[in-house]
Amino acid sequence: MKRLIVNADDFGRSPGINRGILETHLHGIVTSTTVMVNFPDAAPGLERALAEAPRLGIGLHLTLTAGRPVSAPEHVRSLLDDDGRFVHISAWPAQMERFDPEHLQREVAAQVDRFVSLTGRPPDHLDSHHHAAYLHPASLRAMLEIARGYGIPMRNGLLDLPAAQAAATLAGILPGFGPETALPLVERLQAVLAEGPAPFWPARFEAGYYDRTATLGDLLVILTNLPEDSVTELMTHPGYVDEVLGASGYRDKREDEVVHLTHAATRECVRAEGIQLINFGDLTR
C-alpha cells in the first residue's frame, strides 16, 4: 500500500499561511503541519487549528534561521545577528562554526516547551525550517534526544544516505558549502546519528514539490510514482500572501500550492492510485 504524509511547513508564520494550510487540510490532501512557535501568529493559529481541524497532525518546525528566539536573547546570543534575529540560512556556512552548542540545545528545548505550552501536548513530530537543525551536530543531537524522549518521529533528514550523496544534498541546501567542506560536516552529522538508537522517521522524504517545480503537473507526477509498501512524506508550503509575510523569499507560489493541493485532479489522483493519506501520529515503529 502507498502511504503518504502531506506536510505543510511554516504554520504560524503569518495569518495568511495559517489560513492556507487549514484550507488545504479541510478541502484538500494536506494531513499534517509543522509550527514555527517563535512567531506571533503561532498561538492564534494553533487555537483555531485545534478547534476546527482535530484530524490535522501538528508537529514542530524548529526555527533557527528566521525571526527571533523563544529563549531570552542573552542566553542564545551566538545564534543571532546584530538586530537580535536568527542568522539567516544564507549566512550559516560562514558563521555556524561560531554557534555555541549550548545555545543551540537551549533554543531547541525552549521551542519544544513553547509548543507544549500552546497545545497542551507534545508535537506529533519534529522537522526544521530550512532544515537547519539537521545541519549542526549540537542541534541535531538535541532533536534526536527530544524525539526519543517523547517517542515521536522526525522528518527524514536524508543523512542516512551514503556520505557523498548526503554531502551533495547538503551543498544544495547551503550553497556556500562546496563538496570539500560539505563532506566533513556530513561525516560529523552521521557520527551523531551513529550514537543511536536509529532515528524514527518515514523511509522517504519527497522535497521535489517546491518553487519552480511546485506545479499541478509536478504534484501529480509525484503522486503517481509513489512506491508501494512504503511511507513517504511530501513537503509542501501552501498559504496566502499577506502583510505579515512581507517580502518573504517564498511568496506567490504558496497561493499556487493552495490551488494544487485542493484541486479535483489531485484528489482524484489520490483515489485512483489507492494512496492512503496519513499523518505522523499514524506511524508505528
C-alpha positions in Angstrom: 0.0 0.0 0.0 1.1 3.5 -0.8 1.0 5.6 2.4 1.6 9.4 2.2 2.0 12.2 4.7 1.4 15.6 3.1 3.0 18.1 5.5 2.6 21.8 5.2 5.5 23.7 6.6 5.5 27.2 8.2 2.3 27.2 10.2 2.3 30.3 12.5 4.5 32.3 10.1 1.5 34.6 9.2 -2.3 34.6 9.3 -2.4 34.0 5.5 -0.2 30.9 5.8 -2.3 29.6 8.6 -5.5 30.1 6.6 -4.0 28.4 3.5 -2.8 25.4 5.5 -6.1 24.9 7.1 -7.9 25.2 3.8 -5.7 22.6 2.1 -6.3 20.2 5.0 -10.1 20.7 5.2 -10.6 20.7 1.5 -7.5 19.0 0.1 -4.9 16.4 0.7 -2.8 18.1 3.5 -2.7 15.8 6.5 0.0 17.4 8.7 1.6 20.7 9.5 4.6 22.0 11.5 4.5 25.2 13.5 7.0 28.0 13.9 6.3 28.7 17.5 8.7 31.7 17.7 6.3 33.8 15.5 3.3 35.8 17.0 0.7 34.1 14.8 1.5 30.6 16.1 -0.7 30.9 19.2 -3.9 32.1 17.5 -3.3 29.8 14.5 -3.0 26.8 16.8 -6.1 27.8 18.8 -8.0 27.8 15.5 -6.5 24.5 14.2 -7.2 22.6 17.4 -10.8 23.8 17.3 -11.5 23.4 13.6 -9.2 20.7 12.4 -9.0 17.9 15.0 -7.6 15.4 12.5 -4.7 17.6 11.4 -1.4 16.3 12.6 0.6 19.0 14.3 4.4 19.0 14.7 7.1 21.4 15.5 9.0 23.3 12.8 12.2 24.1 14.7 13.3 27.5 13.6 16.9 28.7 13.9 17.1 30.9 10.8 14.1 33.2 10.9 12.5 35.6 13.4 13.5 36.0 17.0 14.3 33.3 19.5 11.9 31.9 22.1 14.8 32.0 24.6 16.0 35.2 26.1 18.4 36.8 23.6 21.2 37.0 26.0 21.0 33.2 26.5 21.4 32.4 22.8 23.5 35.3 21.6 25.8 33.4 19.3 22.8 32.4 17.1 21.7 36.0 16.5 22.6 38.9 14.2 23.0 42.5 15.4 19.2 43.0 15.3 18.6 40.1 17.7 17.2 37.8 14.9 18.4 34.4 14.0 21.3 34.4 11.5 19.7 33.7 8.1 20.4 30.4 6.4 22.4 32.1 3.7 25.0 33.1 6.3 25.3 29.8 8.0 28.2 28.4 6.0 30.3 31.4 7.1 29.0 31.6 10.7 27.8 28.3 12.0 31.1 27.2 13.5 30.9 30.1 15.9 27.4 29.0 17.2 27.7 27.9 20.8 26.4 24.3 21.1 24.7 25.0 24.4 22.8 27.9 22.7 21.5 25.6 20.0 20.4 23.0 22.5 18.8 25.6 24.7 16.8 27.1 21.9 15.6 23.7 20.6 14.4 22.8 24.0 12.7 26.2 24.5 10.8 25.8 21.3 9.6 22.3 22.3 8.5 23.8 25.7 6.7 26.6 23.9 4.8 24.1 21.7 3.7 22.1 24.7 2.5 25.3 26.5 0.4 26.3 23.5 -1.2 23.0 22.7 -1.1 21.1 26.0 0.6 18.1 24.3 3.9 17.2 22.7 4.3 17.7 18.9 3.5 14.6 16.9 6.8 15.0 15.0 9.8 17.3 14.5 11.3 19.0 11.5 13.2 22.2 10.9 12.8 25.4 8.9 15.4 25.4 6.1 16.4 22.0 7.5 18.7 24.0 9.8 18.5 21.9 12.9 19.8 18.9 10.9 22.9 20.9 9.8 24.7 21.3 13.1 25.8 18.4 15.4 24.5 20.1 18.5 21.0 20.9 17.2 20.7 17.5 15.5 21.7 15.8 18.8 19.1 17.9 20.7 16.4 17.0 18.1 17.2 13.3 18.4 17.1 13.3 22.2 13.8 15.1 22.3 12.2 12.8 19.7 13.4 9.7 21.6 12.2 11.2 24.9 8.7 11.8 23.6 8.7 8.7 21.4 7.8 10.8 18.3 9.1 10.6 14.7 11.2 13.2 12.8 11.3 14.2 9.2 13.8 12.1 7.3 16.9 14.3 7.2 18.5 12.3 4.3 21.6 11.9 6.5 21.3 8.1 6.2 22.3 8.4 2.6 25.9 7.5 1.6 28.2 10.3 2.8 29.0 11.6 -0.7 25.3 11.7 -1.7 24.3 13.3 1.6 27.1 15.9 1.1 25.7 16.8 -2.4 22.2 17.2 -0.8 23.7 19.5 1.9 25.5 21.6 -0.7 22.2 22.1 -2.4 20.6 23.4 0.8 23.6 25.5 1.7 25.2 26.8 -1.5 28.0 28.3 0.5 29.3 24.8 1.1 31.4 23.2 -1.6 31.9 19.5 -1.7 35.2 19.8 0.2 33.5 21.4 3.2 30.1 19.6 3.0 31.6 16.1 3.2 33.4 16.7 6.6 30.2 18.2 8.0 28.1 15.3 6.9 30.6 12.9 8.5 30.2 14.8 11.8 26.4 14.7 11.5 26.4 11.0 10.6 28.6 10.4 13.7 25.8 11.9 15.8 23.3 9.5 14.2 25.6 6.6 14.9 25.4 7.3 18.6 22.0 5.6 18.3 19.4 4.3 18.6 18.4 4.7 15.0 16.1 7.7 14.2 12.4 7.0 13.9 11.3 8.6 10.6 9.5 7.8 7.3 11.5 5.8 4.8 11.2 8.5 2.1 11.2 12.3 2.1 9.9 14.0 -1.1 11.1 17.6 -1.4 10.6 17.9 -5.2 7.3 19.9 -5.0 8.8 23.4 -4.4 9.4 26.7 -6.2 9.7 26.1 -9.9 8.7 22.5 -9.6 5.6 23.4 -7.5 3.1 22.9 -10.3 0.0 20.8 -10.6 1.7 18.6 -13.1 4.7 18.1 -10.8 2.4 17.2 -7.9 0.5 14.7 -10.0 3.8 13.1 -11.2 4.9 12.7 -7.6 1.6 11.1 -6.6 1.6 8.6 -9.5 5.1 7.5 -8.7 4.9 6.7 -5.0 6.5 3.4 -4.1 4.4 0.5 -2.8 4.7 -0.7 0.7 6.4 2.5 1.9 5.7 5.7 3.8 6.6 8.9 2.0 6.5 12.4 3.5 5.7 15.1 0.9 6.8 18.6 1.9 4.5 21.5 0.9 4.2 25.2 1.6 0.7 26.4 1.0 -0.6 29.8 2.2 -1.9 33.2 1.2 0.3 36.3 0.8 -0.4 38.9 3.5 1.3 42.0 5.0 2.9 39.9 7.8 4.6 37.6 5.3 6.0 40.7 3.6 8.9 40.2 1.2 9.5 36.6 2.1 11.6 34.8 -0.4 8.8 32.2 -1.0 5.6 34.1 -1.6 3.3 33.8 -4.6 4.0 30.1 -5.1 2.3 29.5 -1.8 -1.1 30.5 -3.3 -0.5 28.3 -6.3 0.1 25.4 -3.8 -3.3 26.1 -2.2 -4.9 25.6 -5.6 -2.9 22.4 -6.5 -3.4 20.8 -3.1 -7.2 21.2 -3.2 -7.6 20.6 -6.9 -10.2 18.0 -8.0 -7.5 16.4 -10.2 -5.2 15.9 -7.1 -8.0 14.4 -5.0 -8.9 12.1 -7.9 -5.3 11.0 -8.4 -5.0 10.1 -4.7 -8.2 8.0 -5.0 -7.2 6.4 -8.3 -3.7 5.5 -7.1 -5.1 3.9 -3.9 -3.0 6.3 -1.7 -3.7 6.2 2.0 -3.3 9.7 3.4 -1.9 9.6 7.0 -0.1 11.8 9.4 2.9 11.2 11.7 0.7 10.1 14.5 -0.3 7.1 12.5 3.3 5.8 12.3 4.4 2.8 14.3 8.0 1.6 14.6 
